[in-house]
C-alpha cells in the first residue's frame, strides 16, 4: 500500500497487524463499546512514524464503517482517533508506564467528551439547553465504562506485546558476543 510506505519492514508489519486487528474487532461480536481502536491509535502514535501512525486509525474506521454501515458522526469519530494518535506523539518514542497511562486516560476522556458533545450539537436527541447537555453526558456515562476498560486493557496488551517482542529480538536475534 502506498499510504503505508515505510523503509522499515517491522513498522509495516506492525501497521498492517493493527489495521487487521482494529477492523476485525469492530466487525466481530464484542461487548458494547469494547474495541481496541483508541488503543491502536494511541499505540501507533507512540511507536510508529507519523505518516503511518496517523493513517492507521483512519483506515481502520473507514474500512469498518463501510462494512458496518455509515453513521452521522463519522467525521467526529475519525477525527477523534486521528487526534488520539497525536497524544501518542506527546508520549514520545521511549514511553514510561505513567505517561502511557496518562495518555490512555486522556485519549479515553477526549473521545468521550468529543463524541458526546457532537451527539448533543448535531443530533436532536437532547434539547439544546444546559440541562439537555448535562442529560446527554449523564446518559453516556454507562457507555464510558466499557470504553475506558477496553482502552486500558488493549493499551496494556499492545504495549506489553511490543516490549516483549522488543526484548525477545534484543536477547535472541542480536549478534552474540563470543568469548
C-alpha positions in Angstrom: 0.0 0.0 0.0 1.4 3.3 -1.0 -0.1 5.0 2.0 1.8 2.7 4.4 5.1 3.2 2.6 8.0 2.9 5.0 11.6 1.9 4.8 11.1 -0.2 7.9 9.5 -3.7 7.3 8.9 -4.1 11.0 6.9 -0.9 11.1 4.9 -2.0 8.0 4.1 -5.4 9.7 3.0 -3.6 12.9 0.9 -1.2 11.0 -0.9 -3.9 8.9 -1.4 -6.0 12.1 -3.0 -3.0 13.9 -5.3 -2.4 10.9 -6.4 -6.0 10.6 -6.9 -6.3 14.4 -8.8 -2.9 14.5 -11.1 -3.7 11.7 -11.8 -7.3 12.9 -12.5 -6.1 16.4 -15.3 -3.8 15.1 -16.8 -6.5 12.9 -16.7 -9.5 15.3 -19.2 -9.7 18.2 -17.9 -7.8 21.2 -19.2 -6.1 24.3 -20.7 -2.7 23.8 -18.0 -0.1 23.3 -15.2 -2.6 23.9 -12.9 -2.4 20.9 -9.1 -1.6 20.6 -9.5 1.3 18.2 -8.4 4.0 20.7 -5.5 1.9 21.9 -4.5 1.2 18.3 -4.5 5.0 17.5 -2.6 5.8 20.7 -0.1 3.0 20.4 0.6 3.8 16.8 1.4 7.4 17.8 3.9 6.2 20.3 5.8 3.6 18.3 5.3 4.3 14.6 6.4 7.1 12.3 3.9 9.9 12.0 2.7 9.1 8.5 1.8 5.5 9.4 0.6 6.3 12.9 -1.9 8.9 11.6 -3.1 6.7 8.8 -3.8 3.5 10.7 -6.9 4.6 12.8 -8.4 6.3 9.7 -8.0 3.1 7.6 -9.5 1.1 10.5 -12.5 3.4 10.7 -13.1 3.9 7.0 -13.0 0.1 6.2 -15.0 -0.9 9.2 -17.6 1.9 8.8 -18.0 0.9 5.1 -18.7 -2.7 6.2 -20.8 -1.9 9.3 -22.7 1.0 7.7 -22.5 4.7 7.8 -23.3 6.9 10.8 -24.0 10.6 11.2 -21.0 11.4 13.3 -18.2 9.6 11.3 -16.2 12.8 10.9 -16.1 13.3 14.7 -15.1 9.7 15.5 -12.5 9.6 12.7 -11.1 12.9 13.8 -11.0 11.9 17.4 -8.9 8.9 16.7 -6.7 10.9 14.5 -6.1 13.4 17.4 -5.6 10.5 19.8 -2.7 9.4 17.6 -1.2 12.8 18.3 -1.5 12.1 22.0 0.9 9.2 21.3 3.4 11.5 19.8 3.4 13.5 23.0 4.4 10.4 25.0 7.5 10.0 22.8 9.4 7.1 21.4 10.7 6.0 24.8 7.5 5.6 26.8 7.3 5.3 30.5 4.4 3.5 32.1 3.0 6.6 33.8 3.0 8.6 30.5 1.3 5.7 28.7 -1.4 5.5 31.5 -2.0 9.3 31.3 -2.1 9.2 27.5 -4.6 6.4 27.6 -6.8 8.1 30.2 -6.5 11.4 28.2 -7.5 9.6 25.0 -10.5 8.0 26.6 -11.7 11.2 28.1 -11.0 13.2 24.9 -13.1 10.6 22.9 -15.9 10.6 25.5 -16.2 14.4 25.6 -15.8 15.0 21.9 -18.2 12.4 20.6 -20.9 13.1 23.2 -20.6 16.9 22.6 -21.1 16.1 18.9 -24.2 14.0 19.7 -25.6 17.0 21.7 -24.8 19.5 19.0 -25.5 17.6 15.8 -28.3 15.3 16.7 -31.8 16.0 18.0 -31.8 13.5 20.9 -31.5 16.2 23.6 -32.9 19.7 23.9 -30.3 22.4 23.2 -30.2 23.6 26.8 -27.8 23.3 29.7 -30.0 20.5 31.2 -30.0 18.8 27.7 -26.2 18.9 27.7 -26.0 17.5 31.2 -28.5 14.8 30.3 -26.5 13.9 27.2 -23.4 13.3 29.2 -25.1 11.6 32.1 -26.7 9.1 29.6 -23.3 8.4 28.1 -21.6 7.5 31.4 -22.6 3.8 31.3 -21.0 3.5 27.8 -17.8 5.2 29.0 -17.2 2.4 31.5 -16.6 -0.2 28.7 -14.7 2.3 26.6 -12.3 3.1 29.4 -11.9 -0.6 30.4 -11.2 -1.6 26.7 -8.8 1.4 26.3 -6.8 0.4 29.4 -6.8 -3.3 28.6 -5.9 -3.1 24.9 -3.3 -0.4 25.5 -1.7 -2.6 28.1 -1.9 -5.6 25.8 -0.3 -3.7 22.8 2.5 -2.2 24.8 3.1 -5.5 26.7 3.4 -7.4 23.4 5.5 -4.7 21.9 8.0 -4.7 24.8 8.1 -8.5 24.9 8.8 -8.7 21.2 11.5 -6.0 21.6 13.1 -7.8 24.5 13.0 -11.1 22.6 14.5 -9.6 19.5 17.3 -7.9 21.5 18.0 -11.0 23.5 17.8 -13.7 20.8 18.3 -12.1 17.5 21.1 -9.6 18.3 24.6 -10.8 17.4 26.1 -12.8 20.2 29.4 -12.0 21.7 32.0 -14.7 21.6 34.5 -15.3 24.3 
